Amino acid sequence: MKKIVEIESGQGLDSLLGEKVLLLCANYFYTGKLSGVNDTCVELENASLVYETGPWTEKGYKDAQALPNPWFVSRTAIESFGASK
């Protein structure tokens, strides 16, 4: 059965502003504090490029390399996202 779910204002990326997030993109994973969101990109503070997550149950990532601050990711590249560890 198909189910229609409406995303209201204050949900999605906007609801995670100020939180540490993980952005799963086509080529890379990014993590950092979500400090800005607009129609074309998101801004991460203290961002890292996650080369290897390790077990999802572990605290932190096995291989995450720091990026310059701030870092911007195109919204069209984001496949999924959520609060990070």
Backbone bond lengths (Angstrom), bond angles and torsions (degrees), N, CA, C in turn:
res aa  C-N    CA-C-N  psi(-1)  N-CA   C-N-CA  omega(-1)  CA-C   N-CA-C  phi
1 M - - - 1.432 - - 1.531 108.56 -
2 K 1.326 116.73 134.15 1.452 121.18 177.03 1.513 109.76 -82.50
3 K 1.315 115.06 145.38 1.456 120.28 -179.13 1.521 107.69 -131.94
4 I 1.319 117.67 127.91 1.457 122.22 178.27 1.520 108.01 -93.23
5 V 1.320 115.57 126.21 1.452 120.95 179.25 1.520 107.87 -121.06
6 E 1.317 116.65 125.37 1.442 121.26 179.33 1.517 109.22 -96.79
7 I 1.335 116.08 131.29 1.463 121.07 175.68 1.522 107.54 -92.51
8 E 1.306 115.96 118.01 1.459 120.86 -178.20 1.522 110.80 -89.45
9 S 1.317 115.97 166.03 1.453 121.68 175.54 1.526 108.37 -57.24
10 G 1.314 116.44 139.61 1.456 119.91 -178.35 1.507 113.04 89.46
11 Q 1.338 117.49 2.94 1.453 121.60 175.16 1.518 107.90 -113.79
12 G 1.315 117.39 177.25 1.458 120.65 179.46 1.517 110.96 72.13
13 L 1.321 116.66 -148.82 1.463 121.04 -177.54 1.524 112.20 -58.14
14 D 1.328 117.22 -39.71 1.468 120.56 -178.96 1.524 112.11 -56.03
15 S 1.315 117.20 -35.93 1.468 120.54 -177.02 1.518 112.41 -71.01
16 L 1.327 117.35 -15.00 1.467 121.12 -178.43 1.532 113.19 -100.35
17 L 1.332 117.60 6.30 1.473 119.94 178.27 1.527 110.09 -56.01
18 G 1.330 115.77 132.95 1.458 121.53 -178.52 1.511 114.30 87.21
19 E 1.331 117.49 -7.59 1.467 122.64 -179.11 1.525 110.65 -100.11
20 K 1.332 116.03 157.02 1.457 120.42 171.32 1.523 107.82 -77.82
21 V 1.336 116.56 128.67 1.464 121.00 -175.47 1.526 110.72 -126.13
22 L 1.318 114.72 163.34 1.460 122.93 170.88 1.519 106.50 -121.82
23 L 1.337 116.20 123.72 1.460 122.42 178.24 1.525 107.84 -106.47
24 L 1.319 117.32 118.24 1.459 122.16 177.27 1.523 107.41 -94.85
25 C 1.325 115.75 113.62 1.458 121.91 -177.46 1.532 109.21 -114.32
26 A 1.313 116.61 169.71 1.464 121.96 -176.24 1.529 112.19 -54.91
27 N 1.327 117.64 -42.54 1.466 120.36 -176.31 1.521 114.64 -107.62
28 Y 1.303 118.25 -29.98 1.462 121.67 -173.87 1.517 111.19 -138.08
29 F 1.337 115.61 163.33 1.456 123.02 170.80 1.525 106.36 -111.70
30 Y 1.334 116.95 136.40 1.456 122.27 178.02 1.518 108.85 -122.40
31 T 1.330 116.23 144.80 1.454 121.00 175.09 1.519 108.93 -135.49
32 G 1.300 116.71 152.54 1.459 122.51 179.05 1.517 109.58 161.44
33 K 1.333 115.59 178.55 1.462 120.93 178.35 1.523 108.20 -80.77
34 L 1.330 116.56 123.45 1.461 121.67 -179.94 1.527 108.20 -74.77
35 S 1.344 115.87 109.00 1.461 119.90 -175.53 1.522 113.66 -109.62
36 G 1.325 117.89 -10.26 1.456 119.99 178.96 1.513 111.99 -160.13
37 V 1.343 115.40 146.61 1.461 121.91 178.52 1.526 107.41 -141.83
38 N 1.334 117.12 130.08 1.461 119.95 169.91 1.520 108.60 -137.64
39 D 1.320 117.70 -167.68 1.470 121.20 -175.65 1.522 113.52 -67.37
40 T 1.339 118.32 -24.76 1.467 119.78 -173.96 1.521 115.07 -112.68
41 C 1.337 118.25 -26.02 1.465 119.01 -176.36 1.520 111.44 -151.15
42 V 1.333 113.97 169.81 1.462 121.18 172.86 1.524 107.45 -122.50
43 E 1.315 116.02 151.70 1.461 122.27 179.42 1.518 109.26 -111.32
44 L 1.332 115.49 131.21 1.463 121.92 177.00 1.520 109.57 -115.36
45 E 1.320 116.10 135.61 1.467 122.07 171.63 1.518 107.67 -101.20
46 N 1.333 116.40 148.45 1.464 121.61 -178.35 1.527 110.44 50.67
47 A 1.324 115.02 45.61 1.469 121.84 -174.94 1.523 111.92 -76.51
48 S 1.319 114.48 152.18 1.460 122.01 174.06 1.514 109.10 -138.20
49 L 1.315 114.89 149.59 1.458 122.75 172.47 1.523 106.00 -95.43
50 V 1.319 117.16 121.64 1.466 122.01 -175.94 1.526 108.12 -93.75
51 Y 1.341 115.96 108.25 1.460 120.63 178.67 1.523 111.71 -84.16
52 E 1.338 116.05 -31.65 1.469 120.04 179.39 1.528 108.01 -147.66
53 T 1.325 115.76 122.95 1.463 119.18 -177.88 1.520 112.41 -76.76
54 G 1.327 117.12 -34.55 1.456 119.40 -169.11 1.522 107.73 75.39
55 P 1.327 118.25 -170.24 1.469 119.97 179.24 1.533 110.97 -62.69
56 W 1.327 117.17 136.78 1.467 121.27 -178.99 1.522 111.51 -63.53
57 T 1.323 117.59 -21.30 1.459 121.21 -178.67 1.526 112.81 -80.43
58 E 1.320 117.69 -13.79 1.471 121.99 -179.30 1.525 110.58 -77.93
59 K 1.328 116.02 151.17 1.463 121.19 174.37 1.526 107.40 -81.50
60 G 1.301 117.37 124.17 1.457 121.43 -178.52 1.523 110.88 85.85
61 Y 1.327 114.75 177.61 1.465 121.49 -177.65 1.518 110.26 -113.36
62 K 1.318 116.85 151.20 1.461 122.26 -176.77 1.527 110.78 -65.41
63 D 1.349 118.14 -42.69 1.462 121.67 -180.00 1.522 109.81 -142.68
64 A 1.334 116.25 99.59 1.464 122.87 176.94 1.522 107.69 -125.88
65 Q 1.328 116.44 124.59 1.463 121.86 -176.77 1.532 110.07 -107.94
66 A 1.325 116.25 130.40 1.464 121.82 -177.98 1.526 111.25 -63.44
67 L 1.328 114.98 143.19 1.463 123.06 176.80 1.529 108.39 -112.28
68 P 1.349 117.54 162.37 1.469 119.48 176.05 1.530 110.63 -58.49
69 N 1.313 115.70 152.21 1.461 121.74 -176.88 1.519 110.57 -107.88
70 P 1.330 121.16 130.47 1.459 128.49 -6.38 1.528 110.92 -81.03
71 W 1.333 116.13 169.09 1.473 122.51 179.26 1.520 108.13 -125.60
72 F 1.333 116.21 140.79 1.461 121.11 -177.45 1.525 110.32 -117.46
73 V 1.329 116.49 139.15 1.463 122.85 178.80 1.524 107.44 -125.10
74 S 1.329 116.51 132.84 1.454 121.78 177.77 1.527 110.28 -66.83
75 R 1.315 117.24 133.23 1.470 120.37 179.56 1.522 111.72 -63.74
76 T 1.335 117.35 -29.10 1.478 119.44 -179.88 1.521 111.65 -69.19
77 A 1.334 118.07 -18.45 1.463 121.51 179.84 1.533 112.25 -85.81
78 I 1.321 117.03 -17.83 1.467 121.06 -175.17 1.524 110.33 -78.14
79 E 1.328 115.56 120.42 1.476 120.76 176.89 1.518 111.73 -91.54
80 S 1.326 116.47 -38.12 1.464 120.86 176.70 1.524 108.13 -157.01
81 F 1.328 116.00 164.61 1.458 120.23 -176.24 1.516 109.45 -157.26
82 G 1.326 114.88 162.72 1.463 119.82 176.41 1.501 110.53 -176.49
83 A 1.319 116.25 175.12 1.459 121.67 176.17 1.532 107.93 -62.59
84 S 1.313 115.82 144.54 1.469 120.95 -176.10 1.512 111.00 -104.67
85 K 1.330 114.51 166.05 1.457 119.83 177.67 1.500 111.03 -83.23
